[in-house]
């Protein structure tokens, strides 16, 4: 749908400017009239496809959207007034435009879920499905509250992951900077001195000199080749489904990070599955939706196998056990949920357990990474200093006074 920059006035004559998606000029004018604005001028804009595109809605925006809608709808405020209030109070200009379009579509007769489905880049399939189920069951405030808690949990998990990666990334930059300085400046300054001593250089010093020469003469290749390799590999993985599947399998089988990633996926699956089950979405539909939100082709394939077995008449616990990849805890809790009729509670217990386990694992990993990186940096510097100063010390020790 085309996007337009517009200038309009409200009933009091106050100027309003913004951006809105519309089919054409007439549709734009109708949408603005629904918002109490009269169109003055407009200009079609092209949607940016840049990597630095700022037209994004963060998890924090969605968290506040769900929280405010839950509070306002619970207080009995009409939906259109809720959307209007959220549009005016939201600090994100792009989200303001999306909410304006959603408000116009709801005022035009669409259900809220149908209006949200028009913006798949902002509202995911599971988000829209939950809103649709809440509208059908009359539990929309409950759905908004559950979405608020779930998206906030996901945002906190992402924040913890970023914190875990921040320190190793900083230390890696320091290590690379120190090595680059030593290779490009210090070692070349010492090469002529070492060669003028007239003695045979040890193998480690020769290796260091060769590495320094390669870095000075081919620095563009040393820096550019890894970057080009990573970009090319990621592009190949993204474009090839088989490569993506193998890459996801490798991520799950990595020694340290693999088990943590597996637990994060299980926690995400259990939480969203419980949320959809609570809302009244059928189990088969919920599993199908979960295939798209787990973020791993291997786990999605296992969910597909479980879906096929359940559809064929097998019990849910047996299907998940036969599908493989699901830990015994998940299968056991699903079996308990089936027997007690409280599947949502069992799934939430799974999510709670894995959430705590992931937090503990991340803290332990962070404590392991700090000394490991320190030892790595010390080892690199020790090798360089030993290779440079070792021949100098040997020369001085042979001098006769």
C-alpha positions as CSV (number, residue, x, y, z in Angstrom):
1,X,0.0,0.0,0.0
2,X,1.4,3.5,-0.9
3,X,2.5,5.8,1.8
4,X,1.8,9.6,1.8
5,X,3.2,12.6,3.7
6,X,0.3,14.9,4.5
7,X,-0.5,18.3,5.9
8,X,-4.0,18.7,7.4
9,X,-5.9,20.9,9.9
10,X,-8.3,19.8,12.7
11,X,-11.6,21.4,13.5
12,X,-9.9,24.2,15.5
13,X,-7.6,25.1,12.6
14,X,-4.5,23.6,14.1
15,X,-2.0,22.3,11.6
16,X,-1.2,18.5,11.7
17,X,1.5,16.7,9.7
18,X,2.3,13.1,9.4
19,X,2.6,10.0,7.3
20,X,-0.1,7.5,6.4
21,X,-0.7,4.5,4.2
22,X,-3.6,4.8,1.8
23,X,-4.7,3.3,-1.5
24,X,-5.0,6.8,-3.2
25,X,-5.8,10.4,-2.6
26,X,-9.5,9.7,-1.9
27,X,-8.7,6.9,0.5
28,X,-6.2,9.2,2.3
29,X,-8.8,12.0,2.6
30,X,-11.4,9.6,4.0
31,X,-8.9,8.2,6.6
32,X,-8.0,11.7,7.7
33,X,-11.7,12.6,8.0
34,X,-12.2,9.7,10.3
35,X,-9.4,11.2,12.5
36,X,-11.1,14.6,12.5
37,X,-8.7,16.1,10.0
38,X,-9.1,18.0,6.7
39,X,-6.5,17.3,4.1
40,X,-4.6,20.3,2.7
41,X,-1.6,18.8,0.7
42,X,0.0,15.4,0.4
43,X,3.0,13.8,-1.3
44,X,3.6,10.2,-2.1
45,X,6.7,8.7,-0.4
46,X,8.7,5.6,-1.2
47,X,9.1,3.1,1.6
48,X,12.8,2.8,2.5
49,X,14.5,-0.6,2.2
50,X,17.7,0.6,3.8
51,X,19.4,-1.4,6.5
52,X,19.2,1.8,8.6
53,X,15.5,2.2,8.2
54,X,14.0,3.7,11.3
55,X,10.4,2.6,10.5
56,X,10.4,0.0,13.2
57,X,8.3,-0.8,16.2
58,X,10.3,-2.2,19.2
59,X,9.2,-4.7,21.7
60,X,9.0,-1.9,24.2
61,X,6.4,-0.1,22.0
62,X,4.4,-3.3,21.8
63,X,4.6,-3.8,25.5
64,X,3.3,-0.4,26.2
65,X,0.6,-0.8,23.5
66,X,-0.7,-4.0,25.1
67,X,-0.5,-2.6,28.6
68,X,-2.4,0.6,27.8
69,X,-5.0,-1.2,25.8
70,X,-5.6,-3.7,28.6
71,X,-6.0,-0.9,31.1
72,X,-8.2,1.2,28.9
73,X,-10.4,-1.6,27.7
74,X,-10.8,-3.0,31.3
75,X,-12.0,0.5,32.3
76,X,-14.7,0.4,29.6
77,X,-13.2,2.9,27.2
78,X,-14.4,2.3,23.6
79,X,-11.8,0.8,21.3
80,X,-11.7,3.7,18.9
81,X,-11.0,6.1,21.7
82,X,-8.3,3.8,23.1
83,X,-6.6,3.7,19.7
84,X,-6.9,7.5,19.3
85,X,-5.3,8.0,22.8
86,X,-2.5,5.6,22.1
87,X,-1.8,7.3,18.7
88,X,-1.5,10.7,20.3
89,X,0.6,9.6,23.3
90,X,3.0,7.3,21.4
91,X,6.5,8.8,20.9
92,X,7.3,6.6,17.8
93,X,6.2,8.5,14.6
94,X,6.0,5.3,12.6
95,X,3.9,3.5,15.2
96,X,1.7,6.6,15.3
97,X,1.1,6.2,11.6
98,X,0.3,2.5,12.0
99,X,-2.1,3.2,14.8
100,X,-3.8,5.8,12.7
101,X,-4.3,3.3,9.9
102,X,-5.5,0.7,12.3
103,X,-8.0,3.2,13.8
104,X,-9.3,4.1,10.4
105,X,-9.8,0.5,9.4
106,X,-11.6,-0.3,12.6
107,X,-13.8,2.7,12.2
108,X,-14.5,1.5,8.6
109,X,-16.0,-1.7,10.0
110,X,-13.1,-4.1,10.4
111,X,-12.4,-6.1,13.5
112,X,-9.3,-5.2,15.4
113,X,-7.5,-8.4,14.5
114,X,-8.3,-7.8,10.8
115,X,-6.9,-4.2,11.0
116,X,-3.8,-5.4,12.8
117,X,-3.3,-8.2,10.2
118,X,-2.8,-5.4,7.6
119,X,0.5,-4.6,9.2
120,X,2.5,-7.9,9.4
121,X,5.8,-6.2,9.9
122,X,4.5,-4.8,13.2
123,X,2.0,-7.4,14.5
124,X,3.1,-11.0,14.1
125,X,0.8,-13.9,13.1
126,X,0.6,-15.2,16.7
127,X,-0.2,-11.6,17.9
128,X,-3.1,-11.3,15.4
129,X,-4.3,-14.8,16.1
130,X,-4.5,-14.2,19.9
131,X,-6.4,-10.9,19.3
132,X,-8.8,-12.7,17.0
133,X,-9.4,-15.4,19.6
134,X,-9.9,-12.7,22.3
135,X,-12.5,-11.0,20.2
136,X,-14.4,-14.2,19.6
137,X,-14.4,-15.2,23.3
138,X,-15.0,-11.7,24.7
139,X,-11.7,-11.8,26.7
140,X,-9.8,-9.1,24.9
141,X,-8.5,-7.4,28.1
142,X,-7.2,-10.8,29.3
143,X,-5.4,-11.4,26.0
144,X,-3.8,-8.0,26.1
145,X,-2.6,-8.7,29.6
146,X,-1.1,-12.0,28.6
147,X,0.5,-10.5,25.5
148,X,2.0,-7.7,27.7
149,X,3.6,-10.2,30.1
150,X,4.8,-12.5,27.2
151,X,6.4,-9.7,25.1
152,X,7.9,-8.1,28.2
153,X,9.5,-11.5,29.1
154,X,10.8,-11.9,25.5
155,X,12.2,-8.3,25.7
156,X,13.9,-9.0,29.0
157,X,15.4,-12.2,27.6
158,X,16.8,-10.3,24.6
159,X,18.2,-7.7,26.9
160,X,20.0,-10.3,29.0
161,X,21.5,-11.8,25.9
162,X,22.8,-8.5,24.8
163,X,24.4,-7.9,28.2
164,X,26.0,-11.3,28.0
165,X,27.5,-10.5,24.6
166,X,28.5,-6.9,25.4
167,X,31.6,-7.7,27.5
168,X,33.0,-10.4,25.2
169,X,32.5,-8.0,22.2
170,X,34.3,-5.2,24.0
171,X,37.2,-7.4,25.0
172,X,37.5,-8.8,21.5
173,X,37.7,-5.3,20.1
174,X,40.5,-4.5,22.6
175,X,42.4,-7.7,21.7
176,X,42.1,-7.1,18.0
177,X,43.2,-3.4,18.5
178,X,46.2,-4.4,20.6
179,X,47.3,-7.1,18.1
180,X,46.8,-4.7,15.1
181,X,49.0,-2.1,16.9
182,X,51.7,-4.5,17.8
183,X,51.8,-6.1,14.3
184,X,51.7,-2.9,12.4
185,X,54.0,-0.7,14.5
186,X,56.0,-2.4,17.3
187,X,57.1,-5.6,15.5
188,X,58.3,-3.8,12.3
189,X,60.3,-1.4,14.5
190,X,62.1,-4.4,16.1
191,X,62.7,-6.4,12.9
192,X,65.7,-4.5,11.7
193,X,67.3,-4.6,15.2
194,X,66.8,-8.3,15.5
195,X,68.2,-9.1,12.1
196,X,71.3,-6.9,12.7
197,X,72.2,-8.9,15.8
198,X,73.7,-11.6,13.5
199,X,72.3,-14.6,15.2
200,X,69.8,-17.2,14.2
201,X,66.3,-16.2,15.1
202,X,64.1,-18.8,16.8
203,X,61.0,-20.2,15.0
204,X,58.5,-18.2,17.0
205,X,60.3,-14.9,16.1
206,X,60.3,-15.9,12.4
207,X,56.6,-16.7,12.6
208,X,55.9,-13.4,14.3
209,X,57.9,-11.5,11.6
210,X,56.1,-13.3,8.8
211,X,52.7,-12.5,10.4
212,X,53.6,-8.9,10.8
213,X,54.8,-8.6,7.2
214,X,51.5,-10.2,6.0
215,X,49.5,-7.8,8.1
216,X,51.3,-4.7,7.0
217,X,51.4,-5.6,3.3
218,X,47.9,-7.3,3.1
219,X,46.0,-5.6,5.9
220,X,43.0,-5.1,3.5
221,X,42.9,-8.8,2.9
222,X,43.3,-9.7,6.5
223,X,40.4,-7.5,7.5
224,X,38.2,-7.8,4.4
225,X,38.4,-11.6,3.8
226,X,36.7,-12.6,7.1
227,X,34.0,-10.0,6.7
228,X,33.3,-11.0,3.1
229,X,33.3,-14.7,4.1
230,X,30.8,-14.2,6.9
231,X,28.5,-12.0,4.7
232,X,28.6,-14.6,1.8
233,X,28.0,-17.5,4.1
234,X,25.0,-15.8,5.8
235,X,23.5,-14.9,2.4
236,X,23.9,-18.5,1.2
237,X,22.3,-19.8,4.4
238,X,19.4,-17.4,4.1
239,X,18.8,-18.3,0.4
240,X,19.2,-22.1,0.8
241,X,16.6,-24.0,3.0
242,X,18.9,-27.0,3.4
243,X,21.8,-24.8,4.4
244,X,19.6,-23.0,6.9
245,X,18.4,-26.3,8.4
246,X,22.1,-27.5,8.8
247,X,23.1,-24.2,10.3
248,X,20.2,-24.4,12.8
249,X,21.3,-28.0,13.6
250,X,24.9,-26.8,14.2
251,X,23.7,-24.1,16.5
252,X,21.7,-26.6,18.7
253,X,24.7,-29.0,18.8
254,X,27.4,-26.4,19.8
255,X,29.2,-27.3,23.1
256,X,28.3,-24.4,25.3
257,X,25.7,-22.2,23.6
258,X,23.7,-25.1,22.1
259,X,22.0,-26.2,25.3
260,X,21.2,-22.6,26.2
261,X,19.7,-21.9,22.8
262,X,17.7,-25.1,23.1
263,X,16.3,-24.0,26.4
264,X,15.4,-20.6,25.1
265,X,13.5,-22.1,22.2
266,X,11.6,-24.5,24.6
267,X,10.7,-21.6,26.9
268,X,9.5,-19.5,24.0
269,X,7.5,-22.4,22.6
270,X,5.9,-23.3,25.9
271,X,4.9,-19.7,26.8
272,X,3.3,-18.9,23.4
273,X,1.7,-22.3,23.2
274,X,0.2,-21.8,26.7
275,X,-1.0,-18.3,25.8
276,X,-2.8,-19.6,22.7
277,X,-4.3,-22.5,24.5
278,X,-5.6,-20.2,27.2
279,X,-7.1,-18.0,24.6
280,X,-9.0,-20.8,23.0
281,X,-7.0,-21.4,19.8
282,X,-7.2,-25.1,18.8
283,X,-4.1,-27.2,19.6
284,X,-3.3,-28.1,16.0
285,X,-3.6,-24.4,15.0
286,X,-1.4,-23.4,17.9
287,X,1.3,-25.9,17.0
288,X,1.2,-24.7,13.4
289,X,1.7,-21.1,14.5
290,X,4.5,-22.1,16.8
291,X,6.4,-23.5,13.9
292,X,6.9,-19.9,12.7
293,X,7.9,-18.4,16.0
294,X,10.5,-20.8,17.4
295,X,13.1,-19.4,15.1
296,X,14.8,-22.7,14.3
297,X,14.1,-25.0,11.3
298,X,15.1,-28.1,13.2
299,X,12.6,-27.5,16.1
300,X,10.0,-26.3,13.6
301,X,10.4,-29.7,11.7
302,X,9.9,-31.6,15.0
303,X,6.8,-29.5,15.7
304,X,5.6,-30.4,12.2
305,X,6.0,-34.1,12.9
306,X,4.1,-33.8,16.2
307,X,1.4,-31.9,14.4
308,X,1.0,-34.8,11.9
309,X,0.8,-37.4,14.6
310,X,-1.7,-35.5,16.7
311,X,-3.8,-35.0,13.5
312,X,-3.6,-38.7,13.0
313,X,-5.2,-39.4,16.4
314,X,-2.2,-39.9,18.7
315,X,-2.0,-38.2,22.1
316,X,-0.1,-35.0,22.4
317,X,2.5,-36.3,24.8
318,X,3.2,-39.4,22.6
319,X,3.4,-37.2,19.5
320,X,6.0,-34.8,21.1
321,X,8.0,-37.8,22.5
322,X,8.1,-39.5,19.1
323,X,8.9,-36.3,17.3
324,X,12.3,-36.2,19.0
325,X,14.2,-33.1,20.1
326,X,11.8,-32.3,23.0
327,X,13.4,-32.9,26.4
328,X,11.8,-35.4,28.8
329,X,10.7,-32.5,31.0
330,X,8.6,-31.1,28.2
331,X,7.0,-34.4,27.4
332,X,6.3,-35.2,31.1
333,X,4.7,-31.9,31.8
334,X,2.5,-32.1,28.6
335,X,1.4,-35.6,29.8
336,X,0.5,-34.1,33.2
337,X,-1.4,-31.3,31.6
338,X,-3.3,-33.8,29.4
339,X,-4.3,-36.0,32.5
340,X,-5.3,-33.0,34.7
341,X,-6.9,-30.9,32.0
342,X,-4.6,-28.0,32.9
343,X,-2.3,-28.0,29.9
344,X,-1.8,-24.2,30.0
345,X,-0.5,-24.4,33.6
346,X,1.9,-27.2,32.7
347,X,3.3,-25.3,29.8
348,X,3.8,-22.2,31.8
349,X,5.6,-24.2,34.4
350,X,7.9,-25.4,31.6
351,X,8.5,-21.9,30.5
352,X,9.2,-20.8,34.1
353,X,11.7,-23.6,34.7
354,X,13.6,-23.0,31.5
355,X,13.6,-19.3,32.0
356,X,15.3,-19.6,35.4
357,X,17.7,-22.2,34.0
358,X,18.6,-19.9,31.1
359,X,19.3,-17.0,33.4
360,X,21.5,-19.2,35.6
361,X,23.4,-20.6,32.6
362,X,24.0,-17.1,31.2
363,X,25.4,-15.9,34.5
364,X,27.7,-18.9,34.7
365,X,28.8,-18.4,31.1
366,X,29.5,-14.7,31.7
367,X,31.7,-15.7,34.7
368,X,33.6,-18.2,32.5
369,X,34.0,-15.8,29.6
370,X,35.7,-13.0,31.6
371,X,38.7,-15.0,32.8
372,X,38.9,-16.9,29.5
373,X,39.2,-13.7,27.5
374,X,41.7,-12.3,30.0
375,X,43.9,-15.4,29.6
376,X,43.6,-15.2,25.8
377,X,44.7,-11.6,25.7
378,X,47.5,-12.4,28.1
379,X,48.6,-15.3,26.0
380,X,48.7,-13.3,22.8
381,X,50.7,-10.5,24.4
382,X,53.0,-13.0,26.0
383,X,53.7,-14.7,22.7
384,X,54.5,-11.4,21.0
385,X,56.7,-10.1,23.9
386,X,58.6,-13.5,24.2
387,X,59.2,-13.6,20.4
388,X,60.5,-10.0,20.4
389,X,62.4,-9.9,23.6
390,X,63.7,-13.5,23.7
391,X,66.4,-13.0,21.0
392,X,67.4,-9.6,22.5
393,X,67.9,-11.3,25.9
394,X,70.0,-14.1,24.3
395,X,72.2,-11.5,22.6
396,X,72.9,-9.7,25.8
397,X,73.6,-12.9,27.7
398,X,76.4,-13.8,25.1
399,X,78.2,-10.4,25.5
400,X,81.6,-10.6,27.2
401,X,82.6,-7.7,29.4
